Amino acid sequence: MKRFPFLNLKLANAAYAEEIKEAVCRVIDSGRYLCGDETAALESEIAQLCQVEHCVAVSNGLDALSLIIRAYKEEGIFADGDEIIVPANTYIASVLAITRNGLMPRFVDADIATLNLDTSKIEEVINARTRGIMPVHLYGTPCWDSTLKQLAECYNLVIIEDNAQAIGAKASCPGLHDTYATGSLGNAAGLSFYPTKNLGALGDAGAVTTHNPQIAKTVKALANYGSDRRYHNVFTGYNCRIDEIQAAALRVKLRYLDKETKRRREVAETYNREITNPIIGKPTIFADMQQVWHQYPICIDERDEFREYLRISGIDTDVHYATPPYLQPCYAEYSHLDMPVTASLARRIVSLPIGAPVSTADATTIARIINGFDC
């Protein structure tokens, strides 16, 4: 019986292995392992992809978001106790970036169609302490519409995109600076290059993208011990730098990102077409935006039985995410919140294999097996 792993990183990187090894050897031979040419080149290439003027490569996605918020604090835009609106349906890193900076998350429920932040519910929670909104482009679907733009302009709010899962995606309408690429829609964005991402490093890595030169400058200093030049520390900063080996490996894989995205879209379209089991809730493919399908999430009431059926059939699955941030023990003060859509998703959602090396033929086979499930 053929097995379908949820994600095999060794196979995912196999196609680029020789080029990555050459890139790593180039770094080793250079004798420069931090803050070198590879990092500078990666920043330029990511900025171009995301349609922004500035990119700062950093240690990981959580640090990217945290550095943005800290930078806005240093610029006097945010202060301790201020609130940032964040979706209830997200990975906990989105919220950790807020609270580790002394700000407060204001949770808003998800939209069942997009699985992202329900923008129609944002205005009702805006108050005197609201300073920003953090749309999360979950699973590779852009979280952006005219409502977000209007709210940002009307209430003078900072938009910080969590772009950890949607590099290369494009929204259906322009952002604050008339661009369409995720990572350029708001004021600043945090990216993750965790190994499982569509553009994954060989370890932890991330980046900040922004149109704002001052925010980029402050983020860059904060990530390097708070220094704007050697032995001159203008902030009490952190050590959040990317290393040259990760930057070099990412530059190799970046050249193939369009190809990877195309394959993921083809697999998602195959799933949507071939899965006909009526008890399966399939994600929406939006014709007016470019999704990149970091995950392919479906919904089913009988999740445990369904996952066991697939496991026995040779198909591995995952759950993103079984416990939303506001129900995590570390955020117990928010456990009283009523987030019905997010709670329903947490009980029902299942992610199917979509990362390399899943092919459209594999997706057809997986769909056929899914169609045979009868609760």
C-alpha positions, 0 to 999 in steps of 0.5 A: 500500500502506498503511503502519503506522508503529510510532509517529508522535508527530506523529499521536499528539499531533494530537488534543490539539494545540490544547489543548496549544498553549493550555496552552503559551501559558498558561505563556508568558503567566504568566512562571513557567517552573519550580516553578509552578502547572502543576507543582503541579497535575500532581503532585496529579493524578498522585498521585490517579491513582496512589492515593498521597499524594505526587508529585514531578514531575522531569526524567525517569524515570531521575532519578525512580528515582535520586532515590528511591534517593538519598533512601533513602540520605540517610534511612539505609536504603540504603548504598554496596554494598547490593543491590537485586534487579532483573529481568534483563529490563528497560530499562537505566535500571532498573539505572543508577539503582541503580549510579549511587547506589553500590548493586549490582544483583542480577539475577533472571530473567524469568517467561515468562508475564508477561515480568516479574520471576519472583517465585518466584526472589527469595528464593534471592538474598536475602542480608545486603546485600539492601535492596530490590526493584525490580519493573518493570511492563514493557510495561504489565503490573503486576509484583506478587503476594502473594510480593512483599508477603510478602518485603518484610515478612519481610525488611524490604525497600524496594519501588521500582517502576519504573512507567515503562511502566504508568501507569494499570495495576492489580494483581490484589492489593493492595500494601503500603498496600492500593492496587491502582494501579501507582505505589502498590504499593510504598514509592515509584515512578518514572514516565517521561513520555518522549514515546513513553510512554502519557502522553508529554510533549513532551520528557523528564519524569518523577515520583516517587510515594510514600506516605512524606512524608519520602521525598517531601520528600527527593526534592523537595529533592534534585531542586532542588539539595538545597535545602529552601528558597531558598539553603539546601542540606541535601543535595548535590543535583541539578537534576532539575526538570520545567519548567512547559511539560512539566507543562502539556502533560502535564495536557492529555494526562492528561485523555485517558489513560483513552481512550488506555488503552481503545484500547490494550486493544482493539488488544491484544485484537484482536491476541490474537484475530486472530493465529492463526499457530502460530509466534507466541508472543502475550502473556498478557491477564490477566483479574485485572489491568488492563494498559495495553499500553505495548507489544504484544510477541510472540515468534518464533524467526525474528525477522529474517525475520519483521520483514523480511516485515512491513517489506515488507508495510508494517508497522514493528516494534521490539525491546524489548530485544535486549540486556538490561542484564547483557549490556551492555558497561558491565556486563561484570562480570555477563555470566557470569550465566545468565538463560535466559528473559531471553536467550530473550526477547532473541533472539525478542521483537518489538513490534507497533504499538499506539500512536496512531493504530493502530485495531482495524481496523488491528490486524485487518489487521496480524494477517491479514498476520502469519498469512500469514508462513511461515518 
